[in-house]
Amino acid sequence: MVAISLSAEAEDANNLYCFFEDDIYDVGSIIPVDIYVFKNGELADPQDVYINIDQFDETQRNLSVSRVGVGRYQGVIIVQLSDIGSGTVRFAATAFFDPGYATDRRHFYTIYETAFTCAVFFPDPNDQVVRPGQDVEFDMKISFREEAVDPDEGSFTLWVWAKLDSGEEWYQNLSYKRVDVGRYSSIIHVPENWTTSIEIEYLIDALYTVDNRTWGLG
């Protein structure tokens, strides 16, 4: 599940998003992580940025990052033996402002967990923070055991969800187009009457059958 945020006019609107190659990793694998930090909808430099591995586990560790441009940072995760046993490795990138902070929590799989996965990414990273009335294009990469695959026919559905300030829940079913094997694209239209910061979550369902076994997303 991946979220984008509606930019707000408030001075404390801080957002952070990180990107990395969706894959299944082994001990010693090197994973570059690109980090984008926004303040009030614009790329901006915070006071500090770092990556934390296994945030709530005794094996946790912090990793430093390098600045590559205004609001743009890069870190490197090297998979350790202690990461492999869990099957799923969780990490968080966090930026600290004065005041406030922003965090993006992600995960990747190791060789001990066979995964049917879908990664959502944006051709334009600036589309992570959107404005009312904006159309946002995003891409999806679906893979099984590191190889791009198409879901079972008729099983792939895509929609978005948000909880509004009024407490009401908002849903929108999305259509998509196939670009290549395991590659799909879609567009979401942000309602024009949204005026506060709201997270929009992408929800994806799909099935993939191989060797008489069916794997699922969602």
C-alpha positions in Angstrom: 0.0 0.0 0.0 1.5 3.3 -1.1 0.2 6.8 -0.1 0.5 10.2 -1.6 -0.4 13.4 0.3 -2.4 16.4 -0.7 -0.3 19.5 -0.1 -1.6 21.9 2.6 -1.2 25.6 3.0 -0.1 25.3 6.6 3.5 26.0 7.4 4.0 22.7 9.1 3.1 20.5 6.1 6.1 18.2 6.0 6.3 15.1 3.7 8.9 12.5 2.9 8.9 9.7 0.3 11.5 7.1 -0.6 12.0 4.9 -3.6 14.0 1.8 -4.1 14.1 -1.2 -6.6 11.4 -3.7 -5.7 13.2 -7.0 -5.5 14.0 -10.1 -3.4 17.4 -9.7 -1.7 20.1 -11.8 -0.2 22.9 -11.2 2.3 25.3 -8.6 0.9 22.7 -7.1 -1.5 23.2 -3.4 -1.9 20.0 -1.4 -2.1 20.2 2.3 -3.1 17.3 4.4 -1.6 16.3 7.7 -3.0 14.6 10.1 -0.6 12.5 13.2 -1.5 11.7 15.7 1.3 8.9 18.3 0.9 7.8 21.3 2.9 4.6 23.0 2.0 4.5 21.1 -1.3 8.1 22.1 -2.4 11.4 20.2 -2.2 13.2 21.4 0.9 16.1 20.6 3.1 15.3 19.5 6.7 17.6 19.6 9.7 18.4 15.9 9.6 17.6 12.8 7.6 18.3 9.2 8.3 17.2 5.6 7.5 16.3 3.2 10.3 16.3 -0.6 9.8 13.9 -2.8 11.9 12.6 0.2 13.7 10.9 -1.9 16.5 13.4 -4.8 16.7 16.5 -5.4 18.8 18.5 -5.7 15.5 17.6 -2.1 14.5 20.3 0.2 13.1 20.5 3.7 11.7 22.0 4.6 8.4 23.3 8.0 7.3 22.3 9.5 3.9 23.9 11.8 1.5 22.4 15.0 0.1 22.3 15.1 -3.7 20.2 18.2 -4.2 17.6 20.4 -2.5 15.3 18.1 -0.7 16.9 15.1 -2.4 18.9 12.5 -0.5 20.3 9.0 -1.1 21.1 6.2 1.4 22.4 2.7 0.9 21.1 -0.4 2.7 23.4 -3.4 2.7 21.4 -6.5 3.7 22.9 -8.3 6.7 22.6 -11.9 7.9 20.3 -10.8 10.7 17.9 -9.3 8.1 17.4 -12.6 6.2 15.6 -14.7 8.9 12.6 -12.5 9.1 11.7 -12.8 5.4 10.4 -9.2 5.4 12.7 -6.3 6.3 11.0 -3.1 7.4 12.7 0.3 7.3 11.8 3.9 7.7 13.3 7.1 6.3 12.7 10.1 8.6 13.4 13.8 8.2 13.4 16.3 11.1 12.2 19.9 10.8 11.9 22.7 13.3 9.2 22.1 14.1 7.9 18.6 13.2 9.1 15.6 11.2 8.1 13.4 8.3 8.5 9.6 7.9 8.0 7.1 5.1 7.8 3.4 6.1 8.7 0.7 3.6 9.7 -2.9 3.4 11.5 -5.4 1.1 11.6 -9.2 0.9 14.5 -11.5 1.4 15.2 -14.9 -0.2 13.5 -16.7 2.6 10.1 -15.3 1.6 8.7 -16.0 -1.8 6.7 -13.0 -2.8 4.1 -12.0 -5.4 4.5 -8.2 -5.2 3.3 -5.0 -6.7 5.3 -1.8 -6.5 3.8 1.6 -7.2 6.1 4.4 -8.4 5.7 7.8 -10.1 7.3 8.9 -13.3 7.5 12.4 -11.7 8.5 12.2 -8.0 6.9 15.6 -7.5 3.5 13.9 -8.0 3.9 12.4 -4.5 2.5 15.8 -3.2 -0.5 16.8 -5.2 -3.0 19.7 -5.3 -6.8 19.7 -5.7 -8.0 19.1 -9.2 -4.7 17.5 -10.3 -4.5 14.4 -12.4 -1.7 12.2 -11.2 -0.1 9.4 -13.3 1.5 6.5 -11.6 3.0 3.1 -12.7 2.8 -0.4 -11.2 5.3 -3.2 -11.4 4.0 -6.7 -10.7 6.5 -9.5 -10.1 6.8 -13.0 -8.8 10.2 -14.3 -7.7 12.0 -11.3 -9.1 10.4 -11.7 -12.6 7.8 -9.5 -14.1 4.4 -11.3 -14.5 0.9 -10.5 -15.5 -1.8 -11.3 -12.9 -4.5 -14.0 -13.6 -7.0 -12.7 -16.1 -9.8 -10.7 -14.5 -8.2 -10.7 -11.0 -6.5 -7.4 -11.1 -8.4 -4.5 -9.5 -7.3 -1.1 -8.4 -8.8 1.6 -6.3 -7.9 4.4 -4.0 -9.2 5.3 -0.5 -9.0 8.4 1.8 -10.5 9.4 5.1 -11.8 13.0 4.9 -11.7 15.6 7.7 -15.5 15.1 8.1 -14.8 11.4 9.0 -16.3 10.2 5.8 -14.5 7.6 3.7 -13.9 8.3 0.0 -13.3 5.5 -2.6 -12.5 5.7 -6.3 -12.1 2.7 -8.6 -9.4 3.2 -11.2 -8.9 1.8 -14.6 -5.5 0.9 -15.9 -3.6 0.0 -19.0 -1.0 -2.7 -19.6 2.3 -1.2 -20.8 4.4 -4.4 -20.8 4.6 -7.7 -19.0 4.0 -6.9 -15.4 3.9 -3.2 -16.1 0.7 -1.1 -15.8 -0.2 2.5 -15.5 -3.1 4.5 -14.2 -4.3 8.0 -13.4 -6.1 9.4 -10.3 -8.0 12.6 -10.3 -7.8 14.5 -7.0 -11.2 16.1 -6.2 -11.2 19.9 -6.5 -13.0 20.5 -3.2 -10.2 19.0 -1.1 -8.5 21.9 0.8 -6.6 20.2 3.6 -3.8 17.7 3.8 -5.3 14.2 3.1 -3.5 10.9 2.5 -4.6 8.9 -0.5 -3.9 5.2 -0.2 -3.6 2.9 -3.2 -5.2 -0.5 -2.8 -4.4 -3.3 -5.2 -5.8 -6.8 -5.5 -4.5 -9.4 -7.9 -3.9 -13.2 -8.2 -1.2 -15.2 -9.8 -1.3 -18.9 -10.4 1.8 -21.0 -11.0 2.4 -24.8 -10.5 -1.2 -25.2 -9.3 -0.8 -22.7 -6.5 -2.4 -19.3 -6.4 -0.7 -16.3 -4.8 -2.5 -13.1 -3.9 -1.9 -9.4 -3.4 -4.0 -7.1 -1.1 
